[in-house]
Amino acid sequence: MRLRPAPKFGLASLPQLEKLTHMTPAQAGSRHAELVEELRQHDHRYYVEARPAITDQEYDRLYRELLDLERQFPELQTPDSPSQRVGARASQAIGARRAGDVQRPARGRRARRPGAALR
């Protein structure tokens, strides 16, 4: 008989939840700090360096553990927690453009101004 993987909708695996229920607030705070640091390092490697060190599934597992920990110990949730992040900073190499990098129309064709009548 094969076991199915844990659901992916915000809850850690059952053994993970059992581990959380037996944590003291001090242990939870320590694990929370480890998770925050690890997730930030992985975010940097993924978004800035474009060199992920772990799979998306592994990242999701760490992130769900952080969410579960913050759900059980709400005092650990801070405004700078990865769980409170809205978006990620784009890499300097991706999408960074200078004012002189705009596209110009091909020679012999004039660019149409917005609102100008079509001929």
C-alpha positions, 0 to 999 in steps of 0.5 A, a space after each residue: 500500500 502506497 501512502 499519498 503525499 500530504 495535501 498542499 493547501 497550507 498544512 504540513 504533513 501529519 508528523 510535522 504537525 505533531 512536532 509543532 504541538 509539542 514545541 515550547 514557545 522558545 523552541 518555536 521561536 528558534 525554529 521560526 528564526 531558522 525558517 525565516 533565514 532559510 526562506 530568505 536565502 532561498 528567495 535571494 538565490 531564486 529571485 536575484 541570482 536566478 540559481 535556486 538551490 532547492 525544488 519548488 516542492 521543498 520550498 513549499 514545505 518550508 513555507 507551509 511549516 512557517 505558516 503552521 508555526 505562525 498559526 500556532 504561535 501568532 506572536 511569532 508573526 512579524 511584518 517582515 516575515 516571509 509569510 507577510 510578503 506581497 511580492 518579490 524584488 525583481 533581479 537587476 538583470 531582468 527588466 532593468 532599463 535605462 531611459 535611452 533603451 526605448 525602442 524607436 520606429 524603423 526608418 521611414 515610418 513615423 510613430 503615431 501619437 496617441 489620439 492622432 487620426 489614422 490616415 
